[in-house]
Amino acid sequence: HYFIQSNLRLGMSGEKIAIVGSGLIGRCWAVLFSRGGYRVVLHDVKQELMDQALETIHTQLNSLHDTGLLMGRLPDECYSRIATCSDLSTAVEGAALVQECVPEDLNLKRSVFSQLDTLVSDTTILCSSTSCIVPSKFSESLAHRANCIVGHPVNPPTYCPAVEVIPAPWTSEQTLTRTISIMRSIGMQPAVMKKECDGFILNRLQYAVLQEAWRMVDDGFCDPKDIDTLMTQGLGLRWSFIGPFQTIHLNAPQGVRDYAARYSEGIVRVSEQFGAPRPMAGETLEKVAEYLEGEVPLTTHSANLQWRDDVLKQLAVFKNNLPPKPQE
């Protein structure tokens, strides 16, 4: 199933998870870990921020329950497992895993991880939610660097279950295995990197598509709307449930080897024309902005964010009930 409902043993043991940062991603992690049966302590510097987070978390838990995405649990049951704490030392004490959710700033992450390094036990996993900073950049000098890893979710994590798991060169095998197990136990679907690279997997794929879309508009081949149409009404529909590799495997009668034999030469020829990255500026930026501000006016930005999440919720429900693929 889209949201895994097995392997609840880890969460049901009531282990403690500490979340550092109560912003958008921190709130989503609180929902997900409580859904998986963990005790959650949410930390931030101001109680006001954590109180606001709790309101959002309560709403999200009810929404997931109403759509059958709370893994068979009740909202109040999950909410009762969530506490807040403004003292970092108390928040992380005894935690099996600390999920860092501070802003995307390398110096800030180094500071936070240095503090955590002095507070946690030798078995505590230190997991960052960073979207593109490789873990070696903020963990190299730490005493517990073998416990450091990245768990990067897709926004919004409550409806997008993929999570990138990226070890540093010195991350222990135990830390990697344990992190994967915990993520699976809360209904997430880990994609594991074998080694670090800038941008990880998700953003490198996203940037490749975005850059080619930009080039097509920049060189006058099409308008921005045509790009969105082809993705939402074409490629995106297939990729949303079978991905690019399974797509090409099914697009040739004898699978991927047949596909490579038929189309590899053409793919390489076209790819060689892509050229260097284009700056997102100038006339093309104005053209893209004009299109987007017409389709999604800035005055309705918040409403459209909510619409996006509502549609993703419906898609998550649909995917959770997909029939299994034939295996024979």
C-alpha positions as CSV (number, residue, x, y, z in Angstrom):
1,H,0.0,0.0,0.0
2,Y,1.0,3.6,-0.6
3,F,1.2,4.3,3.1
4,I,2.7,1.1,4.6
5,Q,0.5,-0.3,7.4
6,S,2.7,-3.2,8.4
7,N,5.9,-3.1,10.5
8,L,4.4,-1.1,13.4
9,R,6.5,-2.9,16.0
10,L,9.1,-0.2,16.3
11,G,6.6,2.6,16.9
12,M,4.3,0.5,19.1
13,S,7.2,0.1,21.5
14,G,6.7,3.8,22.4
15,E,10.2,4.9,21.7
16,K,10.9,8.7,21.9
17,I,11.5,10.9,18.9
18,A,12.7,14.5,19.4
19,I,12.0,17.1,16.7
20,V,14.1,20.2,16.6
21,G,12.2,23.0,14.9
22,S,8.4,23.5,14.9
23,G,8.0,24.9,11.4
24,L,6.1,23.3,8.5
25,I,8.3,20.3,8.2
26,G,8.7,19.8,11.9
27,R,4.9,19.8,12.3
28,C,4.6,17.2,9.6
29,W,7.2,15.0,11.2
30,A,5.4,15.2,14.5
31,V,2.2,14.0,12.8
32,L,4.0,11.1,11.0
33,F,6.0,9.9,14.0
34,S,2.9,10.0,16.3
35,R,1.0,8.1,13.6
36,G,3.6,5.5,13.8
37,G,3.2,5.0,17.5
38,Y,6.2,7.0,18.8
39,R,6.3,9.4,21.7
40,V,7.2,12.8,20.2
41,V,8.8,15.8,21.8
42,L,8.7,19.0,19.7
43,H,11.4,21.6,20.5
44,D,11.6,25.2,19.6
45,V,13.0,28.4,21.2
46,K,9.6,29.9,21.9
47,Q,6.5,28.3,23.5
48,E,4.3,30.4,21.2
49,L,5.7,28.8,18.1
50,M,5.2,25.3,19.6
51,D,1.6,26.2,20.6
52,Q,0.9,27.3,17.0
53,A,2.4,24.0,15.8
54,L,0.2,21.9,18.0
55,E,-2.9,23.5,16.5
56,T,-1.8,22.7,13.0
57,I,-0.8,19.1,14.1
58,H,-4.2,18.5,15.6
59,T,-5.9,19.6,12.4
60,Q,-3.6,17.4,10.2
61,L,-4.2,14.4,12.4
62,N,-8.0,14.8,12.0
63,S,-7.6,15.3,8.2
64,L,-5.5,12.1,7.8
65,H,-8.0,10.1,9.9
66,D,-10.9,11.4,7.8
67,T,-9.2,10.1,4.7
68,G,-8.0,6.8,6.1
69,L,-4.3,7.8,6.1
70,L,-3.7,7.6,9.9
71,M,-2.6,3.9,9.7
72,G,-5.6,2.7,11.7
73,R,-5.0,5.0,14.6
74,L,-7.3,7.7,16.2
75,P,-6.3,11.4,16.1
76,D,-6.6,11.9,19.9
77,E,-4.5,8.8,20.4
78,C,-1.7,10.3,18.2
79,Y,-2.0,13.8,19.6
80,S,-1.7,12.5,23.2
81,R,1.8,11.2,22.3
82,I,3.0,14.7,21.4
83,A,4.6,17.0,23.9
84,T,6.6,20.3,23.6
85,C,9.8,21.4,25.3
86,S,11.7,24.6,25.0
87,D,14.9,23.1,26.7
88,L,16.9,21.3,24.1
89,S,18.7,19.0,26.6
90,T,15.4,17.8,28.1
91,A,13.8,17.5,24.6
92,V,16.4,15.1,23.3
93,E,17.1,13.1,26.5
94,G,16.5,9.4,25.8
95,A,15.5,9.9,22.2
96,A,16.0,7.1,19.7
97,L,16.1,9.6,16.9
98,V,16.4,13.4,16.7
99,Q,14.9,14.9,13.6
100,E,16.4,18.3,12.8
101,C,14.1,20.8,11.1
102,V,15.8,24.2,11.3
103,P,16.1,26.5,8.3
104,E,18.3,25.6,5.3
105,D,21.5,27.3,6.5
106,L,24.8,25.4,6.8
107,N,26.2,27.4,9.7
108,L,22.9,27.1,11.6
109,K,22.9,23.3,11.0
110,R,26.5,23.0,12.2
111,S,25.6,24.9,15.3
112,V,22.5,22.7,16.1
113,F,24.4,19.5,15.4
114,S,27.3,20.6,17.6
115,Q,24.9,21.2,20.4
116,L,23.1,17.9,19.9
117,D,26.4,16.1,19.8
118,T,27.0,17.0,23.5
119,L,23.5,16.1,24.6
120,V,22.6,12.7,23.1
121,S,23.6,9.2,23.9
122,D,25.8,7.0,21.8
123,T,22.8,5.2,20.3
124,T,20.7,8.3,19.3
125,I,20.3,8.9,15.6
126,L,20.9,12.5,14.5
127,C,18.8,12.9,11.3
128,S,18.6,16.1,9.3
129,S,15.6,17.2,7.1
130,T,17.9,19.2,4.8
131,S,16.9,19.3,1.2
132,C,20.4,19.6,-0.3
133,I,23.2,20.0,2.2
134,V,25.2,16.7,2.3
135,P,25.6,15.4,5.9
136,S,29.4,15.4,5.8
137,K,29.3,19.2,5.8
138,F,27.8,19.5,9.3
139,S,28.9,16.2,11.0
140,E,32.6,15.7,10.2
141,S,34.0,17.0,13.6
142,L,31.3,15.5,15.8
143,A,32.0,12.8,18.4
144,H,28.7,11.1,17.3
145,R,29.3,11.5,13.5
146,A,28.6,7.8,12.9
147,N,25.1,8.5,14.1
148,C,24.5,11.3,11.6
149,I,22.3,11.0,8.5
150,V,19.9,12.9,6.3
151,G,16.2,12.1,6.1
152,H,14.8,14.5,3.5
153,P,11.0,14.4,3.0
154,V,9.0,15.7,0.1
155,N,6.7,18.6,0.8
156,P,4.1,18.1,2.2
157,P,5.3,14.9,3.9
158,T,1.8,14.0,5.2
159,Y,0.7,13.2,1.6
160,C,4.0,12.5,-0.1
161,P,5.6,9.5,1.6
162,A,8.9,9.5,-0.2
163,V,11.9,10.3,2.0
164,E,15.5,10.5,0.8
165,V,18.0,8.8,3.2
166,I,21.6,10.0,2.7
167,P,24.5,8.7,4.9
168,A,27.7,10.6,5.4
169,P,30.9,8.7,4.5
170,W,31.3,7.8,8.2
171,T,27.6,7.0,9.0
172,S,27.5,3.5,10.5
173,E,25.6,0.7,8.9
174,Q,23.5,0.4,12.1
175,T,22.5,4.0,11.8
176,L,21.5,3.6,8.2
177,T,19.5,0.4,8.8
178,R,17.8,1.7,11.9
179,T,16.8,5.0,10.1
180,I,15.3,3.1,7.2
181,S,13.3,0.9,9.6
182,I,12.0,3.8,11.6
183,M,10.9,5.6,8.4
184,R,9.1,2.5,7.1
185,S,7.4,2.1,10.5
186,I,5.7,5.5,10.2
187,G,4.5,4.8,6.6
188,M,7.3,6.5,4.7
189,Q,9.0,5.1,1.6
190,P,12.8,5.5,1.8
191,A,14.9,6.1,-1.3
192,V,18.5,5.4,-0.1
193,M,21.6,7.0,-1.6
194,K,24.8,4.9,-1.6
195,K,26.9,8.0,-1.3
196,E,26.6,11.8,-1.1
197,C,26.1,14.1,-4.0
198,D,25.0,17.7,-4.2
199,G,21.3,18.1,-4.5
200,F,20.6,14.4,-3.6
201,I,18.3,12.4,-6.0
202,L,15.0,14.3,-5.9
203,N,16.3,17.8,-6.5
204,R,18.7,16.7,-9.2
205,L,15.8,15.1,-11.1
206,Q,13.6,18.1,-10.4
207,Y,16.3,20.5,-11.6
208,A,17.0,18.5,-14.7
209,V,13.4,18.7,-15.8
210,L,13.1,22.4,-14.7
211,Q,16.2,23.4,-16.6
212,E,15.1,21.7,-19.8
213,A,11.7,23.3,-19.5
214,W,13.4,26.7,-19.0
215,R,15.5,26.1,-22.1
216,M,12.5,25.2,-24.3
217,V,10.8,28.5,-23.3
218,D,14.0,30.5,-23.5
219,D,14.7,29.3,-27.0
220,G,11.1,30.0,-28.2
221,F,10.0,26.4,-28.7
222,C,6.9,26.7,-26.5
223,D,5.1,28.7,-23.9
224,P,5.3,27.9,-20.2
225,K,1.7,26.7,-20.2
226,D,2.6,24.0,-22.7
227,I,5.3,22.6,-20.3
228,D,2.8,22.4,-17.4
229,T,0.2,20.8,-19.7
230,L,2.5,18.0,-20.9
231,M,3.6,17.3,-17.4
232,T,0.2,17.3,-15.7
233,Q,-1.6,15.6,-18.6
234,G,1.1,13.3,-19.8
235,L,4.4,12.5,-18.1
236,G,3.3,13.3,-14.6
237,L,0.3,10.9,-14.8
238,R,2.5,7.9,-15.5
239,W,5.4,8.9,-13.3
240,S,3.1,9.3,-10.3
241,F,2.7,5.6,-9.9
242,I,5.3,3.8,-12.0
243,G,8.2,6.3,-12.3
244,P,10.5,6.9,-15.3
245,F,12.3,3.5,-15.3
246,Q,9.1,1.4,-15.1
247,T,7.6,3.7,-17.7
248,I,10.3,2.9,-20.3
249,H,10.2,-0.8,-19.3
250,L,6.5,-1.0,-20.2
251,N,6.9,1.2,-23.3
252,A,8.7,-1.6,-25.3
253,P,7.3,-5.1,-25.9
254,Q,10.4,-6.8,-24.4
255,G,11.1,-4.4,-21.6
256,V,14.0,-2.1,-20.9
257,R,16.6,-3.9,-22.9
258,D,14.3,-3.7,-25.9
259,Y,13.7,0.0,-25.2
260,A,17.4,0.8,-25.0
261,A,18.0,-1.0,-28.3
262,R,15.2,1.0,-30.0
263,Y,15.6,4.4,-28.5
264,S,19.0,4.9,-26.9
265,E,20.6,6.5,-29.9
266,G,17.9,9.0,-30.3
267,I,17.9,9.8,-26.5
268,V,21.6,10.5,-26.6
269,R,21.4,12.6,-29.7
270,V,18.7,14.8,-28.2
271,S,20.4,14.9,-24.8
272,E,23.6,16.2,-26.4
273,Q,21.6,19.3,-27.4
274,F,20.6,20.3,-23.9
275,G,23.7,22.5,-23.3
276,A,24.8,24.4,-20.2
277,P,22.4,25.4,-17.5
278,R,20.4,28.6,-18.1
279,P,20.1,31.3,-15.4
280,M,16.5,31.8,-14.2
281,A,16.4,35.5,-15.1
282,G,15.8,38.0,-17.9
283,E,13.0,37.9,-20.5
284,T,12.2,34.2,-19.8
285,L,11.7,34.8,-16.1
286,E,9.3,37.6,-17.0
287,K,7.4,35.3,-19.4
288,V,7.2,32.5,-16.9
289,A,6.2,34.9,-14.1
290,E,3.5,36.5,-16.3
291,Y,2.0,33.1,-17.1
292,L,2.1,31.9,-13.4
293,E,0.7,35.1,-12.0
294,G,-2.2,34.8,-14.4
295,E,-2.8,31.1,-13.6
296,V,-2.1,31.4,-9.9
297,P,-2.5,35.0,-8.8
298,L,-0.3,36.0,-5.8
299,T,-3.5,37.2,-4.1
300,T,-4.7,33.6,-4.0
301,H,-1.3,32.0,-3.2
302,S,-2.4,30.7,0.2
303,A,-5.7,29.4,-1.2
304,N,-3.8,27.6,-4.0
305,L,-1.4,26.0,-1.5
306,Q,-4.4,24.6,0.3
307,W,-5.9,23.4,-3.0
308,R,-2.6,21.7,-3.9
309,D,-2.6,19.9,-0.5
310,D,-6.3,18.9,-0.9
311,V,-5.6,17.4,-4.3
312,L,-2.5,15.6,-3.0
313,K,-4.6,14.2,-0.2
314,Q,-7.1,12.8,-2.7
315,L,-4.3,11.4,-4.8
316,A,-2.8,9.8,-1.7
317,V,-6.1,8.2,-0.9
318,F,-6.4,6.9,-4.5
319,K,-2.9,5.5,-4.5
320,N,-3.4,3.8,-1.1
321,N,-6.2,1.7,-2.7
322,L,-4.4,0.8,-6.0
323,P,-4.6,-2.9,-6.9
324,P,-1.3,-4.7,-6.7
325,K,0.8,-5.1,-9.8
326,P,0.7,-8.6,-11.4
327,Q,3.8,-10.6,-10.4
328,E,3.3,-13.6,-12.8
